[in-house]
Amino acid sequence: MALLNRLSIRSYTQRMRSHFHEYHQLVLPLRGSINIKVGDYSGRVNLGDCVVIQAGQQHDFHADEAARFLVADLDQLPANLTESSSVKFSISSPLLAYIQFIDKQLESQVNQEVETMTFDLFYQLITQQTCFTKIDPRIEQVIEMIQRDLSQTLSIQELARHAYLSPTQFKKVFKQSMTMTTQQYITQLRMEKAKALLAHTDLPIRIVAEQVGYTDLSAFSRRFSDFFGLSPSAFSR
């Protein structure tokens, strides 16, 4: 039986394989992609994605031999994954950066204490991921585009073109997938990033505002205050 609650780096072959195991597993591409069929999901899992394989689930998969994956074997899935019907979801940029660190760390040494701490932080980051139950693939592409650079100004028309939808269709499909409007989603991402920058860096408030898409400092301060109940300057103190 596999040692549970562990992380490992793996590669697969182009030959289709099919099996199941009595423990849960998460597969996160580090380089390349994997084609997988598990539950009702059948498709490609790319860098920036995570696929959830629950204990006892039959899964069929194949991948290019040059591709590499972080695999987490778990005795228990966090609640956000068990309560979601999503097999595949997009991971946050902090988790993506962290799994790339894990790749370097695991290939550099064997150290059980470090590996335990590494797993614990990975698990905590997984519990914070938002797993949408009905996210349209066209909206997934838009989310990636938005998250890539929160300082950019993106119109509904531009986002709709990226999703190959009309603006009216796009607004409807986005809200169905994300349970909020596009502007609400972008504002939430921007405010959370601004909060993190104010808490963890010494960047001036003006620069923080610019990095989250606000050229008007007053507008940024009002939005931040509405969101968190404190002005940026009061929060940073």
C-alpha positions in Angstrom: 0.0 0.0 0.0 1.3 3.5 -0.8 2.5 5.7 1.9 -0.3 8.2 2.3 -0.2 12.0 2.8 2.9 12.3 0.6 4.0 14.3 -2.4 6.0 12.8 -5.3 7.0 13.9 -8.8 6.0 11.5 -11.6 5.9 11.0 -15.3 3.7 8.7 -17.4 3.7 7.2 -20.9 1.7 7.7 -24.0 0.2 4.2 -23.6 -3.2 4.4 -22.1 -3.3 3.0 -18.5 -6.3 2.3 -16.4 -6.5 1.5 -12.6 -7.9 2.6 -9.3 -6.5 2.8 -5.7 -7.9 2.8 -2.2 -6.7 6.3 -1.4 -7.4 9.8 -2.8 -5.1 11.4 -5.3 -4.5 14.9 -6.7 -2.5 15.3 -10.0 -1.1 18.7 -10.8 0.9 19.2 -14.0 4.4 20.8 -13.6 5.3 20.5 -17.3 3.1 19.3 -20.1 -0.4 17.9 -19.7 -2.2 14.6 -19.1 -5.3 13.2 -20.8 -7.5 11.6 -18.2 -11.0 10.1 -17.8 -12.3 10.0 -14.3 -15.9 10.0 -13.2 -17.9 12.2 -15.6 -14.8 14.1 -16.7 -12.8 13.3 -19.8 -10.2 15.8 -21.1 -6.8 17.4 -20.8 -5.3 18.6 -17.6 -2.7 21.4 -18.1 -0.3 23.4 -16.1 -2.4 25.5 -13.6 -5.0 22.7 -13.2 -5.6 20.1 -10.6 -7.5 16.9 -11.1 -9.1 15.1 -8.2 -9.3 11.2 -8.1 -11.3 9.9 -5.2 -10.5 6.6 -3.6 -11.9 3.7 -5.6 -12.5 5.7 -8.8 -11.4 4.0 -12.0 -9.4 6.4 -14.1 -7.8 6.1 -17.6 -4.9 8.3 -18.5 -1.9 8.9 -20.7 0.6 11.6 -21.2 3.7 12.6 -23.1 6.8 11.0 -21.5 8.5 14.4 -21.2 5.7 15.8 -19.0 6.0 15.9 -15.2 3.4 16.0 -12.5 3.2 16.6 -8.8 1.1 13.8 -7.3 -0.4 14.0 -3.8 -1.6 10.7 -2.2 -4.1 11.5 0.5 -6.0 9.5 3.1 -8.5 12.3 3.4 -9.7 15.0 1.0 -10.3 18.6 2.4 -14.0 19.6 2.6 -13.8 22.0 -0.3 -13.0 19.1 -2.6 -15.4 16.6 -1.2 -18.3 19.1 -1.4 -17.6 20.0 -5.0 -18.6 18.0 -8.0 -15.7 19.3 -10.0 -13.1 16.8 -11.0 -10.8 19.4 -12.5 -10.3 23.0 -11.3 -7.8 25.9 -11.8 -5.4 26.4 -8.9 -4.4 29.9 -7.6 -1.1 31.5 -8.6 0.4 31.1 -5.1 -0.3 27.4 -5.2 1.1 27.2 -8.8 4.3 28.9 -7.6 4.5 26.6 -4.5 4.2 23.3 -6.5 7.1 24.5 -8.7 9.1 25.0 -5.5 8.1 21.5 -4.4 9.4 20.1 -7.6 12.9 21.7 -6.9 12.9 20.7 -3.3 11.9 17.0 -3.8 14.6 16.5 -6.4 17.3 18.1 -4.3 17.3 16.0 -1.1 15.5 13.4 1.1 14.5 15.0 4.4 11.5 13.6 6.1 11.0 16.7 8.4 11.1 19.1 5.4 8.8 16.8 3.4 6.2 16.7 6.2 6.2 20.5 6.5 6.0 20.8 2.7 3.0 18.5 2.5 1.3 20.4 5.4 1.6 23.7 3.6 0.4 22.1 0.3 -2.6 20.7 2.1 -3.5 24.1 3.6 -3.2 25.8 0.2 -5.4 23.1 -1.3 -8.1 23.8 1.3 -8.2 27.5 0.1 -8.8 26.6 -3.5 -12.2 27.5 -5.0 -13.7 24.6 -6.9 -16.6 25.7 -9.0 -19.1 23.0 -9.6 -20.3 24.2 -13.1 -17.6 26.2 -14.7 -17.8 26.6 -18.4 -14.5 25.9 -20.2 -14.8 29.2 -22.0 -15.0 31.0 -18.7 -11.9 29.1 -17.4 -9.9 30.7 -20.2 -11.2 34.1 -19.2 -10.3 33.5 -15.6 -6.7 32.7 -16.5 -6.6 35.9 -18.6 -7.9 38.0 -15.7 -5.6 36.4 -13.1 -2.5 36.8 -15.3 -2.3 40.6 -14.7 -4.7 42.4 -12.4 -3.3 45.7 -13.4 -4.8 45.5 -16.9 -8.1 47.0 -17.8 -10.3 44.5 -19.5 -13.7 45.4 -21.0 -16.6 43.0 -21.1 -16.4 43.1 -24.9 -12.7 42.0 -24.8 -13.4 39.2 -22.3 -16.4 38.1 -24.3 -14.3 37.9 -27.5 -11.8 35.7 -25.6 -14.6 33.4 -24.6 -16.1 33.4 -28.2 -19.4 34.7 -26.8 -21.4 37.9 -27.3 -21.2 40.3 -24.4 -24.8 39.4 -23.3 -24.1 35.7 -23.4 -20.8 36.2 -21.7 -22.2 38.0 -18.7 -24.9 35.3 -18.3 -22.5 32.4 -18.6 -19.9 34.0 -16.3 -22.4 34.6 -13.5 -23.7 31.0 -13.9 -20.2 29.7 -13.5 -18.8 32.0 -10.8 -22.0 33.0 -8.9 -21.0 36.6 -9.3 -20.7 39.2 -12.0 -17.4 39.7 -13.9 -16.8 43.0 -12.2 -17.5 41.6 -8.7 -15.0 38.8 -9.4 -12.3 41.2 -10.7 -12.8 43.5 -7.8 -12.5 40.6 -5.3 -9.2 39.5 -6.8 -7.9 43.0 -6.9 -8.8 43.8 -3.3 -7.4 40.5 -2.0 -4.1 41.1 -3.8 -4.0 44.8 -2.6 -4.5 43.6 1.0 -1.6 41.0 0.6 0.7 43.7 -0.9 -0.1 46.1 1.9 0.4 43.5 4.5 3.6 41.8 3.2 5.5 44.5 1.3 6.7 48.1 1.8 5.3 49.3 -1.5 3.7 52.7 -1.4 -0.1 52.7 -1.6 0.1 54.4 -5.0 2.1 51.6 -6.4 -0.2 49.0 -4.8 -3.1 50.7 -6.4 -1.5 50.6 -9.8 -0.6 47.0 -9.5 -4.2 46.1 -9.0 -5.5 48.3 -11.8 -6.3 51.7 -10.2 -4.7 54.8 -11.6 -6.9 57.0 -9.4 -5.7 56.7 -5.8 -8.9 58.1 -4.4 -11.0 55.5 -6.2 -8.7 52.7 -5.0 -9.0 54.0 -1.4 -12.8 54.1 -1.6 -13.0 50.6 -3.0 -10.6 49.2 -0.5 -12.5 50.9 2.4 -15.8 49.5 1.1 -14.4 46.0 0.9 -12.5 45.8 4.2 -13.9 48.6 6.4 -10.5 50.3 6.6 -8.7 52.7 4.4 -5.4 51.4 2.8 -3.3 53.7 5.0 -5.1 52.5 8.2 -4.7 48.9 7.2 -1.0 49.2 6.4 -0.4 50.8 9.8 
